[in-house]
Amino acid sequence: MVGLVSPSGTKIICQGTRLRSGRARVDADTLFELGEVSQVFTGLLLAELELEKEISFKDPISLFLPKDWSLPGDDPDAITPLSLITHTSGFPRHVRIPRKGDDPERIRAALGSCTLDKGRNHPVESNFGIGLLGHALETRAKTSFEDLLTQRILRPLKAPHACFEFDPNPEVNQARGHDAEGFGIARAKGPALLPASDGLRASGADLLRLLEFLLAPGKDSKLEPIVSPTLTNQIKNSPELPGEGRGLGWILLTEKGSNLAVQSGAIYGCSSFVGLDLKARTGVFVLSNSIQDVSDLGLHFLDPKRPLARARVRKATTLEKGALKAKEGIFRLSDGRRINLRAIAGGLRMQSDDGKVLDLIPETEDVFFGLTDDIEINFLPAEPGSPPSLSFRNRARTQKGTGQGRQEKTPKKD
């Protein structure tokens, strides 16, 4: 599904079915999982709370958490709502979260085992950091984050379908996600642990309303004053990411004279994208119930000069046990994370040092892909005297991994 907003009008284009094997067609009211696109709504909520002087962007986040909670790092007061929403707090990309216990205690336990990385001078996407922000806001308001966002943002926006609840009834107008081979992915039945980060579900009609509001909020709208801070760069530009800034929940792209605000998401086999061209006053959203990243499509609609990625139909192949064993090892990625690859029946099992485990399927002798996550590993040709290396792609981002040796223990998948 694609939605377009421009000075000449709006349009939603729907194609496909809610289930691969079903006949029910998607329409503007079909619910999709938004994944990280949820964060643009969290950004609006944060701006609204600051506008009403209920919080300040630069308040220590500890002011809004239970008094007996401890934050990591040498300077906990530097962790603020602004640093969390712009991914500059130092929280890592992935944080190990215990599986047992009630939700607040799981978040608290994760904080206790987390180490901040303050050595980087550019944003590092951390869903946990956004989730912590959401928990702080709900603790302060003494209501759930879901209710807080609904009352302060979704209802004033008149987003008719946006919600957090999941109804397993197959008659509900909702799209089911699919993996890289087109098989359906089951959605977790319970509420999201980090709803502020990736828990929202919405329809095309909801996202169209969001884009219309951001491009033309109207002077009579109570929320009109929050648009400017939401779409204004809130961080110092980094030499490592030239032409890229951060709004409240948005990535701001300004290279080559462009002025774009974008965000993408992926969860439970659904992919999403929202984007604005602030110079041309146009907006676009893309919703898909496939794990394949749709960011290239959304960016192409905003700027036709940006190329489309080549569509790929992935086909698994079979490798001998010895060929799989030869790929084993520990690799350090450019962002500092380590991944441990071990041979299993039919492929490789990848475990990152945050505890995340994913099985990878061989497409060729050197290319492996994930079925439930848009991840690809490509083993690079060996160079004499150099450790083995690979390229690691997670959705639209690719980085290099350098071999660090081997590890005996085989990770287990839950």
Buried (B, 14 or more C-beta within 10 A) or exposed (E): BBBBBBEEEEEBEBEBBBBEEEEBEBBBBBBBBBBBBBBBBBBBBBBBBBBEEEBEBEBBBBBBBEEEBEBBBEEBEBBBBBBBBBBBBBBBBBBBBBEEEEBBEBBBBBBEEBEBBEEBEBBBBBBBBBBBBBBBBBBBBEEBBBEBBBEBBBEBBEBEBBBBEBEEEEEEEBBBBBBBEEEBBEBEEEBBBBBBBBBBBBBBBBBBBBBBBBBEBEEEBEBEEBBEBBBBBBBEBBEEBEEBBBBBBBBBBBEEEBEBBBBBBBBBBBBBBBBBBBEBEBBBBBBBBBBBBBBBBBBBBBBEEBEEBEEEEBEBEEBEEEEBEBBBBBBBBEBEBBBBBBBBEEBBBBBBBBBBEBBBBBBEBBBBBBBBBBBBBBBBEEEEEEEBBBBBBBBBEEEEBBBBEEBEEEBEEE
